[in-house]
Every structure is written in C-alpha cells, then in structure tokens.
C-alpha cells in the first residue's frame, strides 16, 4: 500500500497525484501525509511545528533522566526514554520522508511505485522517464559526476545507441542494493557540492573585499606610490592567509574560469582519505533508516533464512525485467532521493540538534 499525495493545481481544473511507495505510520507522518493531500503549501510550517514538539519531548526526557533522585528511578526513566526514543525516531524519519516527497512534488517528479514480480519477459517499467526533471535538481558540476556514476551502474550500456528499449533481467535484491547505494551517492554529492559552493562564495567575497579595500586605499593615498605599494602588499598577505593557494591563484585570474565540473572534481580530489570517508558517511541513523525503509517499500523486504551452518542467506529472490531507460530512471530517482535527503536533514538540524 502506498501514500497518495494529491496536489491541487490552483490554475487548472486537473488534479495532480503524487504517490510514494512508503506508508507513514507515526502520528506525525500521517498528519503530514494528509496535509500533503489537502494543503501542501502548509507542509513546511506544519513540519516545523512537529520538529519543535519532538525537540521539546527529547529535552524533557533527558532532564527527567538526569534529575532522578534514586537509582531505581533512573533505571525506570531510562527504560521509558528508550521506548519513547523509538517512537521519536520513527516520527522524525516520517517527517523527513514527507518533506522529501514534498520536494519531489515541487520538482514535478513522480516516484516509481512498488515494483512487483511480473510474468516472464514482461517489463515492470511502465513509468515515464523524467530524466530532464531528475537532472535539473543538480548543479552542472554535480550532474557530470552523477553521469559517471550512472555509467558505472549501467556497465557502460548507457552509451549504446538505440538501447533505451532493450530489455534486461535483474534480481530485485541486486536492484534494491543499487538503488540504496545510489541514494547514498546522491547524498554524498549534494553534501560535497553544497560545501564547495559555500567555500567558493566565501572565497569570492573575501577576494572582492580585499580588492575594494585596495581601491579605497588608492583613493586615500593622495597619489603616494609608496603608500599604495605598501597597502597592496598588505592586502596580498591577507589574501594568502584567508584563501587557499589554488583559490588565490584563481582570484588573480580575473574573469578566467575553470569549468564548474572540473573545479568540483579538483575539490573532491584534494580530500585525504579520512575527509573523503567523512563526507561519504550518512550523518545520522535516521538518514540510513529513511533510505532503507524507502528501498524496502519500493522493492520489498528480502526474505532471509538461517542455513544449517548458521549463516543468514536470502531465502527468495525474484527476477524483474525492465528496459535500460527504466533502469536509468530508477538510478536517477535514487540519486535525487539522496540529494533531497541531505537538504531535508540540514533543514531538520535547525530544530532537532543531536
């Protein structure tokens, strides 16, 4: 069963239906799901109210645990906090998921719904491609890196001519893993790209400020070349301190620009292994759970069994048939899901501090 988020177009008589595969179960999630149907323009305000309530609940539980007068009370409050903590996490995850759905609807992107096993050789991808919409949510620099990820997942088949309707068979388990991995990749790319854009904006602002100060000093020096030269050298020292060497060089190039994709790639390559791993990790367990729940709602939860040797194995896996264009659509959606997840997590952090 899936949630149906019905969005009314106020300029047209038609009703646009956005559906998501995951059924939200918490009171907060169900409330937002209903609001997405009736008053989507109020979703962010309602989510803000729900997040503030969650933050207050968390603070109250922590204060009770710390203020308990006896050891028995401390154990009791700790147990109560654990039980409430599970419900708290589920509510937070549902709020995040509802906000992701809202972002998809704002971008006019329809989710692929639950994928079920189909008769032999019958394709499951009856959805529309929407490649343009899915790619438009990324910067040009990020999109080039996403295209490279797409080629890796498709095994180079994305470059073949006239292959969009070619059919392939793949296990649902393998497809689910590729989808989840692509969501994590989208999260990573959005995280790095946002940081890169922030640092670049700060670099440009600092360089412009130094240039303005130099221009001002030129006007105030009344034509004294020594004063002008001394001021310029001092500005250069400040630039060297504030900007990284590569940024200082770029600041001196005037209007000369390096392609956006090349700058982002170089920025990523400047990371050491520890920094790269830090950026690649999901920041919260809620993010990991949202990806897992969404993927399982889309592809189904794997059936596991315990072998006689005590090893956990997949009890049943199904093959699905889909076109290469359908596979591309799924991967692009997963990357978009991860990118929006980063945006939503950043938004949520303003209300719920971990």
LUMZADREN-878896 format. One line per 4 residues: number of its first residue (from 1); for each residue z, x, y of N, C-alpha, C. Coordinates in steps of 0.001 Angstrom, whole numbers, plus 500000, padded with zeros to 6 digits. Layout:
N
NUM> Z/X/Y/Z/X/Y/Z/X/Y ~ ...
This chain:
354
1> 500000/500850/498808/500000/500000/500000/500000/500878/501231 ~ 499264/500487/502281/499217/501315/503472/499628/500515/504692 ~ 500032/501226/505741/500344/500587/507006/499052/500281/507733 ~ 498960/499089/508332/497813/498745/509143/498252/498740/510593
5> 497664/499631/511376/497981/499705/512782/496815/499076/513536 ~ 497009/497886/514089/495937/497134/514724/496027/497342/516223 ~ 494979/497910/516787/494961/498209/518208/493967/497296/518916 ~ 494445/496545/519888/493594/495629/520624/492860/496373/521733
9> 491558/496212/521790/490754/496757/522880/490734/495723/523999 ~ 491378/496032/525127/491522/495065/526209/490207/494789/526916 ~ 489189/495618/526701/487908/495414/527370/486881/494772/526460 ~ 487271/494489/525246/486329/493897/524307/487057/492881/523459
13> 486307/492020/522838/486903/490985/522010/487187/491478/520613 ~ 486591/492615/520247/486770/493131/518893/488136/493773/518751 ~ 488652/493770/517537/489917/494404/517218/489659/495615/516350 ~ 490203/496764/516763/490037/497989/516004/491237/498178/515099
17> 490996/498412/513826/492076/498581/512870/492165/500041/512463 ~ 493322/500621/512701/493587/501977/512249/494608/501898/511130 ~ 494280/502446/509993/495178/502399/508844/495571/503805/508445 ~ 496804/503952/507996/497305/505230/507498/497794/505029/506075
21> 497642/506022/505231/497996/505845/503818/499486/505753/503538 ~ 500335/506285/504423/501767/506343/504145/502484/505100/504659 ~ 503286/504488/503811/504113/503345/504178/505441/503853/504719 ~ 505753/503504/505955/507001/503940/506578/508128/503007/506155
25> 509239/503589/505693/510303/502802/505080/511559/502690/505932 ~ 511814/503636/506801/513036/503596/507602/512924/502516/508675 ~ 514054/502006/509171/514002/501017/510253/513246/501526/511478 ~ 513451/502790/511818/512740/503359/512971/511239/503376/512733
29> 510840/503791/511530/509422/503844/511201/508782/502475/511173 ~ 509465/501498/510591/508926/500144/510523/508799/499531/511910 ~ 509773/499818/512772/509713/499310/514139/508506/499875/514880 ~ 508294/501175/514754/507153/501795/515429/505832/501330/514835
33> 505806/501096/513515/504585/500600/512880/504218/499227/513429 ~ 505226/498374/513607/504969/497051/514182/504529/497167/515637 ~ 505133/498100/516350/504780/498287/517755/503358/498820/517897 ~ 502945/499660/516973/501574/500171/516983/500565/499045/516804
37> 500971/497985/516134/500083/496838/515949/499990/495990/517210 ~ 501133/495787/517852/501178/494809/518940/501110/495422/520337 ~ 501831/496526/520557/501897/497127/521891/501805/498655/521792 ~ 500648/499186/521445/500516/500640/521255/500830/501456/522501
41> 500682/500856/523678/500959/501597/524906/502456/501852/525108 ~ 503289/501202/524304/504736/501387/524410/505296/502317/523338 ~ 504422/502875/522521/504878/503667/521375/505697/504876/521812 ~ 505217/505620/522797/505926/506835/523198/507291/506514/523806
45> 507359/505456/524600/508647/505066/525178/509618/504636/524087 ~ 509120/503891/523112/509971/503452/522006/510408/504635/521152 ~ 509490/505560/520900/509826/506750/520118/510881/507586/520841 ~ 510755/507688/522149/511752/508424/522933/513136/507795/522772
49> 513186/506474/522822/514466/505775/522641/515031/506026/521247 ~ 514175/505981/520232/514621/506221/518859/515124/507656/518690 ~ 514446/508602/519299/514847/510007/519191/516180/510266/519888 ~ 516382/509641/521028/517661/509783/521721/518800/509213/520886
53> 518532/508091/520204/519544/507496/519332/519857/508415/518153 ~ 518823/509051/517596/519040/509988/516493/519866/511187/516944 ~ 519561/511699/518119/520311/512845/518638/521778/512487/518842 ~ 522033/511290/519351/523413/510849/519559/524140/510691/518230
57> 523450/510137/517233/524047/509977/515904/524421/511325/515307 ~ 523537/512291/515455/523795/513624/514917/524985/514277/515602 ~ 525051/514174/516909/526156/514783/517653/527491/514134/517305 ~ 527482/512814/517126/528708/512100/516771/529212/512524/515400
61> 528294/512634/514435/528678/513036/513079/529258/514444/513069 ~ 528657/515349/513829/529146/516727/513874/530520/516814/514531 ~ 530741/516023/515575/532035/516059/516256/533143/515512/515368 ~ 532852/514474/514568/533849/513922/513650/534210/514929/512567
65> 533192/515636/512076/533443/516618/511018/534325/517751/511522 ~ 534093/518193/512761/534854/519320/513303/536255/518907/513764 ~ 536420/517622/514116/537705/517174/514657/538631/516578/513604 ~ 538246/516600/512333/539079/516036/511272/540397/516802/511188
69> 541493/516044/510987/542826/516640/511023/543278/517207/509694 ~ 542695/516798/508607/543118/517277/507297/541919/517699/506470 ~ 542227/518429/505398/541153/518900/504526/540461/517741/503824 ~ 541230/516734/503415/540642/515569/502740/539717/514803/503669
73> 540110/514677/504943/539249/514012/505916/537981/514818/506151 ~ 538119/516128/506172/536953/516992/506380/535945/516818/505255 ~ 536447/516738/504011/535559/516541/502864/534876/515185/502948 ~ 535659/514157/503334/535105/512808/503440/534021/512745/504502
77> 534319/513290/505685/533336/513263/506764/532093/514079/506415 ~ 532301/515160/505668/531159/515971/505257/530257/515194/504310 ~ 530871/514454/503372/530090/513653/502428/529345/512531/503143 ~ 530038/511883/504078/529392/510823/504861/528235/511398/505672
81> 528466/512585/506237/527418/513226/507038/526204/513569/506189 ~ 526435/513974/504937/525321/514296/504041/524483/513058/503743 ~ 525163/511938/503468/524445/510695/503170/523677/510203/504393 ~ 524349/510247/505544/523673/509821/506766/522568/510798/507154
85> 522769/512074/506784/521767/513077/507114/520433/512816/506449 ~ 520476/512309/505224/519227/511992/504526/518482/510870/505236 ~ 519233/509836/505609/518612/508727/506339/518116/509193/507704 ~ 518877/510097/508321/518499/510637/509626/517177/511388/509531
89> 517048/512228/508504/515809/512995/508316/514626/512077/508047 ~ 514845/511045/507226/513748/510113/506927/513305/509381/508199 ~ 514259/509001/509035/513913/508339/510294/513117/509271/511201 ~ 513558/510521/511290/512851/511489/512126/511436/511720/511615
93> 511286/511848/510305/509958/512038/509720/509052/510844/510015 ~ 509597/509638/509901/508793/508441/510143/508375/508335/511605 ~ 509268/508718/512507/508916/508718/513930/507785/509711/514183 ~ 507896/510889/513600/506856/511904/513761/505527/511405/513198
97> 505580/510761/512037/504343/510274/511414/503696/509189/512273 ~ 504517/508282/512805/503977/507222/513655/503307/507802/514899 ~ 503891/508855/515453/503295/509491/516625/501983/510193/516274 ~ 501904/510744/515067/500647/511352/514618/499569/510283/514494
101> 499927/509140/513916/498972/508033/513796/498501/507592/515178 ~ 499427/507555/516129/499061/507187/517492/498054/508173/518070 ~ 498242/509453/517808/497311/510462/518302/495935/510318/517652 ~ 495911/510000/516363/494635/509750/515700/493922/508566/516347
105> 494664/507508/516617/494043/506324/517205/493552/506599/518617 ~ 494298/507404/519379/493868/507760/520731/492580/508567/520708 ~ 492380/509340/519642/491156/510132/519493/490056/509353/518777 ~ 490310/508067/518488/489345/507199/517789/488964/507759/516424
109> 489952/508306/515718/489739/508854/514383/490443/507965/513372 ~ 489699/507485/512392/490270/506647/511339/490687/507519/510164 ~ 491880/507269/509645/492344/508001/508470/491520/507642/507242 ~ 491355/508610/506344/490915/508301/504988/492105/507662/504287
113> 491883/506541/503617/492975/505837/502961/493181/506364/501552 ~ 494061/505732/500807/494428/506210/499478/493204/506380/498590 ~ 493111/507546/497961/491983/507873/497091/492378/507604/495649 ~ 491689/506687/495016/491977/506322/493632/490877/506838/492725
117> 491207/506916/491446/490200/507330/490466/489062/506322/490450 ~ 487852/506816/490306/486679/505949/490310/485938/506080/488988 ~ 485095/505091/488670/484282/505210/487459/483458/506488/487481 ~ 483068/506934/486327/482354/508197/486192/481149/508263/487123
121> 481066/509382/487841/479951/509697/488744/479864/508771/489959 ~ 480866/507926/490188/480861/507076/491375/481680/507739/492475 ~ 481054/507956/493609/481716/508667/494694/482834/507837/495320 ~ 483892/508546/495743/485017/507864/496377/484912/507902/497896
125> 484012/508719/498428/483944/508905/499881/483013/507887/500528 ~ 483564/506723/500800/482803/505689/501497/483113/505693/502990 ~ 483933/506643/503427/484332/506700/504822/483255/507358/505680 ~ 483338/507125/506980/482379/507730/507904/482781/509175/508185
129> 481817/510062/508483/482116/511489/508679/483091/511767/509827 ~ 482768/511295/511030/483589/511518/512230/483832/513002/512524 ~ 482873/513842/512172/483031/515277/512420/483192/515575/513910 ~ 482421/514866/514740/482465/515125/516182/483854/514843/516738
133> 484422/513695/516365/485757/513342/516854/486816/514315/516337 ~ 486700/514696/515077/487690/515592/514477/487630/516995/515070 ~ 486443/517418/515474/486300/518746/516065/486654/518757/517547 ~ 486539/517598/518199/486746/517542/519648/488195/517742/520064
137> 489128/517616/519137/490547/517747/519497/490982/519209/519583 ~ 490093/520138/519211/490434/521561/519216/489733/522273/520369 ~ 490295/523380/520793/489624/524222/521776/488440/524916/521110 ~ 487527/525426/521926/486356/526115/521374/486771/527329/520556
141> 487802/528025/521021/488268/529218/520310/488849/528850/518956 ~ 489669/527800/518925/490283/527380/517664/489239/526826/516703 ~ 488237/526139/517245/487240/525500/516389/486456/526519/515574 ~ 486160/527674/516158/485418/528689/515404/486229/529178/514205
145> 487525/529361/514395/488381/529785/513288/488510/528681/512246 ~ 488516/527439/512690/488575/526310/511758/487294/526229/510935 ~ 486161/526513/511557/484897/526512/510824/484905/527580/509736 ~ 485522/528711/510007/485627/529757/508983/486512/529295/507828
149> 487595/528604/508153/488459/528046/507105/487680/527037/506267 ~ 486872/526245/506938/486065/525240/506241/485105/525896/505256 ~ 484499/526995/505659/483581/527709/504770/484308/528255/503549 ~ 485530/528721/503756/486307/529237/502624/486623/528130/501627
153> 487007/526969/502137/487353/525854/501250/486126/525341/500514 ~ 485005/525273/501218/483775/524771/500605/483078/525829/499769 ~ 483556/527038/499788/482953/528092/498984/481573/528491/499441 ~ 481321/528396/500746/480008/528766/501267/478974/527669/501161
157> 479353/526551/500542/478381/525474/500341/478065/524745/501634 ~ 478923/524949/502645/478698/524272/503912/477420/524726/504593 ~ 476910/525896/504203/475706/526426/504839/474419/526011/504131 ~ 474532/525382/502983/473325/524997/502264/472602/523862/502981
161> 471307/523927/502931/470518/522893/503592/470477/521643/502726 ~ 470526/520483/503421/470366/519181/502766/471364/518972/501623 ~ 472577/519427/501811/473555/519265/500741/474607/518221/501064 ~ 474477/517518/502197/475527/516613/502639/475783/515493/501647
165> 474737/515084/500902/474904/514002/499938/475020/514506/498508 ~ 475013/515809/498324/475200/516357/496984/476603/516022/496498 ~ 476704/515689/495232/477979/515232/494676/478656/516329/493869 ~ 479958/516391/493974/480746/517332/493198/481930/516593/492596
169> 482500/517161/491561/483709/516623/490953/484844/517616/491148 ~ 486002/517098/491486/487172/517942/491716/488413/517170/491302 ~ 489408/517870/490811/490638/517192/490406/491406/516743/491645 ~ 492092/515610/491518/492879/515101/492636/493999/516072/493001
173> 494563/516721/491991/495640/517671/492250/495137/518844/493084 ~ 493986/519379/492704/493418/520503/493446/493029/520076/494861 ~ 492464/518875/494991/492073/518385/496303/493299/518171/497184 ~ 494371/517661/496577/495600/517463/497330/496178/518768/497842
177> 496119/519798/497009/496613/521109/497430/495771/521670/498572 ~ 494458/521498/498480/493576/521978/499548/493837/521221/500845 ~ 494103/519932/500724/494384/519106/501905/495682/519563/502572 ~ 496729/519736/501770/498019/520165/502319/497919/521554/502948
181> 497210/522465/502275/497043/523817/502812/496271/523789/504130 ~ 495284/522910/504230/494503/522800/505462/495338/522207/506591 ~ 496254/521303/506251/497162/520757/507263/498066/521857/507818 ~ 498571/522702/506938/499399/523830/507377/498573/524785/508236
185> 497308/524988/507863/496432/525864/508650/496203/525272/510041 ~ 495999/523960/510113/495825/523318/511408/497054/523458/512287 ~ 498221/523348/511679/499492/523547/512376/499565/524971/512929 ~ 499200/525938/512099/499228/527351/512486/498262/527631/513635
189> 497028/527140/513514/496023/527398/514546/496433/526779/515875 ~ 496944/525538/515832/497358/524896/517084/498531/525658/517717 ~ 499432/526112/516892/500599/526848/517385/500183/528148/518071 ~ 499308/528905/517419/498853/530175/517988/498004/529933/519231
193> 497122/528938/519174/496231/528660/520293/497021/528234/521528 ~ 498025/527393/521336/498845/526958/522469/499590/528139/523091 ~ 500115/529013/522241/500825/530188/522757/499856/531115/523491 ~ 498665/531276/522936/497646/532120/523557/497257/531571/524931
197> 497026/530255/525010/496649/529640/526282/497776/529771/527304 ~ 499026/529650/526833/500170/529769/527731/500280/531184/528288 ~ 500159/532165/527405/500243/533559/527850/499080/533906/528775 ~ 497911/533387/528449/496731/533673/529277/496902/533061/530672
201> 497432/531833/530737/497653/531193/532030/498676/531968/532849 ~ 499731/532447/532182/500746/533236/532880/500166/534554/533374 ~ 499299/535163/532553/498666/536426/532930/497783/536251/534152 ~ 496967/535199/534139/496066/534948/535264/496867/534664/536530
205> 497932/533865/536401/498751/533530/537563/499399/534773/538152 ~ 499897/535663/537284/500539/536885/537762/499536/537797/538458 ~ 498354/537942/537850/497327/538794/538442/496873/538244/539790 ~ 496743/536913/539889/496335/536303/541150/497409/536491/542216
209> 498679/536381/541808/499770/536564/542755/499776/537983/543315 ~ 499576/538958/542443/499554/540354/542892/498385/540590/543848 ~ 497246/539975/543534/496076/540128/544402/496332/539498/545772 ~ 496983/538334/545792/497297/537680/547059/498277/538515/547882
213> 499260/539087/547187/500219/539944/547886/499526/541165/548490 ~ 498579/541726/547739/497842/542891/548244/497018/542515/549467 ~ 496380/541337/549408/495578/540874/550544/496458/540648/551768 ~ 497638/540062/551522/498572/539811/552628/499037/541124/553254
217> 499353/542104/552406/499813/543396/552915/498724/544092/553722 ~ 497470/543893/553298/496368/544474/554063/496347/543909/555477 ~ 496605/542604/555585/496602/541974/556900/497790/542378/557751 ~ 498934/542678/557086/500150/543029/557811/500245/544512/558148
221> 499373/545340/557563/499475/546791/557757/498810/547265/559032 ~ 498149/546366/559748/497508/546692/561020/496583/547888/560899 ~ 495892/547938/559788/494872/548951/559631/495370/550313/559247 ~ 496637/550482/558886/497174/551788/558496/496774/552067/557057
225> 495829/552963/556816/495335/553224/555457/496432/553677/554508 ~ 497400/554462/555007/498455/554959/554122/499322/553813/553616 ~ 499636/552865/554524/500452/551718/554117/499709/550861/553102 ~ 498408/550664/553349/497606/549852/552437/497552/550495/551065
229> 497318/551810/551050/497208/552523/549774/498531/552490/549014 ~ 499633/552654/549737/500948/552626/549087/501235/551249/548513 ~ 500884/550209/549255/501112/548843/548782/500271/548549/547548 ~ 499027/549028/547561/498139/548780/546429/498649/549467/545167
233> 499132/550711/545326/499660/551434/544167/500904/550744/543617 ~ 501733/550198/544518/502935/549489/544071/502544/548223/543307 ~ 501504/547548/543780/501029/546351/543089/500488/546695/541713 ~ 499800/547833/541611/499282/548260/540314/500415/548539/539334
237> 501513/549144/539823/502662/549406/538954/503254/548094/538443 ~ 503351/547113/539343/503886/545807/538946/502998/545155/537903 ~ 501684/545267/538106/500742/544701/537144/500914/545337/535777 ~ 501076/546643/535739/501223/547354/534468/502480/546927/533731
241> 503535/546581/534487/504783/546156/533856/504661/544738/533306 ~ 504077/543852/534111/504027/542433/533750/502979/542138/532694 ~ 501818/542788/532809/500718/542485/531902/500648/543491/530777 ~ 500157/543014/529611/499886/543944/528522/498654/544761/528887
245> 498474/545939/528304/497333/546791/528658/496001/546060/528604 ~ 495758/545292/527537/494469/544611/527407/494292/543577/528500 ~ 495390/542894/528900/495301/541889/529942/495064/542535/531299 ~ 495692/543693/531518/495500/544382/532784/494050/544811/532946
249> 493445/545258/531848/492036/545641/531890/491175/544439/532219 ~ 491447/543294/531551/490662/542090/531792/490839/541593/533219 ~ 492067/541775/533789/492313/541318/535149/491487/542106/536151 ~ 491177/543365/535819/490399/544215/536722/488899/544017/536572
253> 488489/543161/535618/487058/542973/535388/486458/541893/536281 ~ 487319/541250/537089/486800/540220/537962/486380/539013/537163 ~ 485124/538624/537297/484630/537420/536639/484108/537690/535247 ~ 484137/538939/534798/483634/539258/533463/484540/538630/532417
257> 483976/537897/531479/484752/537155/530495/484354/537529/529085 ~ 485360/537579/528206/485113/537736/526781/485039/536338/526198 ~ 484145/536065/525224/484082/534732/524629/485456/534272/524171 ~ 485729/532956/524343/487056/532419/524040/487462/532689/522603
261> 486513/532502/521671/486835/532706/520260/487213/534154/519987 ~ 486516/535082/520667/486823/536488/520479/488199/536843/521000 ~ 488593/536239/522127/489912/536510/522684/491012/536005/521759 ~ 490847/534801/521229/491867/534244/520339/491958/535054/519053
265> 490811/535462/518529/490801/536268/517309/491507/537607/517559 ~ 491209/538236/518686/491848/539510/519011/493349/539330/519203 ~ 493728/538209/519791/495148/537913/519987/495863/537808/518646 ~ 495242/537121/517687/495839/536981/516361/495893/538324/515636
269> 494848/539120/515785/494799/540417/515105/495810/541405/515680 ~ 496314/541118/516878/497314/542009/517475/498699/541798/516868 ~ 498862/540716/516082/500162/540450/515464/500428/541433/514329 ~ 501676/541843/514193/502042/542568/512982/502284/541547/511871
273> 502527/542020/510658/502639/541123/509512/503797/540140/509676 ~ 504910/540622/510194/506083/539759/510358/505819/538651/511375 ~ 505165/538992/512478/504860/537994/513503/503871/536966/512983 ~ 502855/537439/512272/501863/536531/511711/502511/535554/510736
277> 503411/536056/509899/504108/535198/508942/504995/534191/509661 ~ 505597/534621/510749/506459/533732/511527/505657/532568/512097 ~ 504472/532851/512617/503626/531795/513157/503101/530874/512057 ~ 502869/531421/510873/502283/530640/509779/503289/529698/509133
281> 504582/529964/509300/505607/529122/508682/505808/527832/509468 ~ 506026/526741/508745/506410/525492/509388/507817/525661/509950 ~ 508042/525156/511146/509316/525406/511818/510458/524555/511282 ~ 510168/523452/510632/511234/522558/510194/510920/521973/508833
285> 511967/521582/508127/511796/520935/506829/511166/519559/506993 ~ 511367/518934/508169/510750/517629/508415/509232/517740/508438 ~ 508711/518818/509020/507257/519021/509038/506710/519151/507625 ~ 507388/519942/506801/506951/520116/505416/506979/518790/504675
289> 508009/517996/504920/508130/516708/504242/507057/515728/504701 ~ 506733/515736/505991/505692/514840/506507/504348/515151/505852 ~ 504012/516433/505739/502761/516821/505085/502774/516412/503622 ~ 503888/516660/502945/503987/516323/501523/503870/514820/501295
293> 504588/514031/502083/504557/512576/501910/503179/512001/502217 ~ 502541/512514/503269/501206/512032/503622/500195/512388/502537 ~ 500271/513609/502020/499341/514044/500972/499532/513235/499699 ~ 500778/512977/499322/501041/512183/498119/500597/510738/498300
297> 500737/510201/499517/500263/508842/499772/498746/508767/499672 ~ 498084/509849/500026/496621/509878/500009/496064/510105/498612 ~ 496638/511045/497886/496092/511429/496578/496954/510983/495398 ~ 498133/510476/495675/499035/510096/494601/499988/511225/494263
301> 501157/510863/493751/502151/511862/493374/501844/512386/491985 ~ 501791/513704/491804/501458/514262/490482/502475/513838/489423 ~ 501968/513510/488246/502838/513187/487117/503186/514486/486392 ~ 504464/514783/486343/504917/516039/485746/505608/515784/484412
305> 505587/516794/483580/506272/516713/482286/506883/518070/481975 ~ 507874/518041/481102/508539/519268/480681/508018/519663/479308 ~ 507419/520833/479214/506860/521304/477944/507991/521737/477006 ~ 507689/521858/475701/508710/522328/474747/509308/523678/475119
309> 508556/524479/475877/509061/525786/476301/509895/525707/477580 ~ 510086/524495/478071/510899/524322/479266/510160/524551/480563 ~ 508832/524512/480508/508011/524731/481697/507542/523384/482240 ~ 507647/523215/483548/507165/521992/484186/505648/522082/484340
313> 504942/521075/483833/503481/521063/483888/503003/519689/484343 ~ 501751/519640/484762/501153/518372/485179/500811/517561/483940 ~ 501336/516353/483861/501105/515513/482686/499724/514877/482717 ~ 499251/514557/483911/497974/513863/484017/497305/514223/485331
317> 496037/514561/485247/495247/514846/486438/493915/514128/486298 ~ 493402/513642/487411/492167/512867/487390/491084/513578/488183 ~ 489854/513376/487756/488712/513906/488482/488166/512838/489414 ~ 487796/513260/490599/487148/512354/491540/485802/512944/491925
321> 484866/512080/492214/483529/512504/492647/483383/512215/494133 ~ 482911/513188/494863/482664/512993/496284/481578/513949/496745 ~ 480987/513630/497870/479930/514475/498416/480543/515643/499170 ~ 479711/516657/499455/480200/517791/500224/480537/517369/501655
325> 479803/516392/502184/480151/515889/503514/481487/515166/503478 ~ 481774/514480/502366/483071/513829/502217/484202/514831/502111 ~ 483957/515923/501392/484957/516984/501281/485211/517619/502648 ~ 484145/517855/503389/484287/518420/504728/485108/517496/505618
329> 484845/516203/505507/485590/515212/506295/487086/515275/505988 ~ 487426/515400/504717/488833/515471/504322/489515/516717/504888 ~ 488831/517849/504810/489423/519095/505292/489597/519062/506812 ~ 488606/518542/507522/488726/518433/508975/489864/517493/509360
333> 490023/516415/508590/491131/515500/508866/492474/516188/508642 ~ 492567/516954/507559/493813/517660/507260/494166/518642/508376 ~ 493176/519375/508869/493414/520328/509957/493869/519583/511214 ~ 493231/518450/511488/493633/517639/512640/495058/517119/512472
337> 495398/516713/511254/496748/516225/510975/497779/517317/511277 ~ 497506/518536/510806/498421/519639/511066/498515/519985/512541 ~ 497390/519913/513250/497391/520208/514684/498225/519188/515447 ~ 498030/517912/515115/498819/516868/515763/500296/516967/515374
341> 500558/517420/514153/501943/517602/513717/502656/518617/514605 ~ 501961/519703/514949/502556/520690/515856/502840/520062/517218 ~ 501883/519290/517744/502078/518634/519037/503287/517705/518997 ~ 503387/516927/517925/504473/515956/517798/505813/516663/517634
345> 505841/517725/516831/507092/518457/516641/507578/519039/517966 ~ 506659/519560/518765/507015/520100/520072/507584/519007/520969 ~ 506982/517830/520906/507463/516680/521684/508856/516259/521222 ~ 509053/516213/519917/510329/515784/519342/511445/516765/519690
349> 511122/518046/519757/512127/519072/520052/512805/518860/521398 ~ 512135/518188/522320/512735/517926/523623/513904/516948/523530 ~ 513953/516198/522436/515001/515192/522272/515991/515548/521170 ~ 515494/516111/520100/516333/516411/518939/516353/517918/518748
353> 517374/518568/519208/517493/520021/519089/518148/520363/517765 ~ 517516/521272/517017/518053/521649/515711/519031/522801/515877
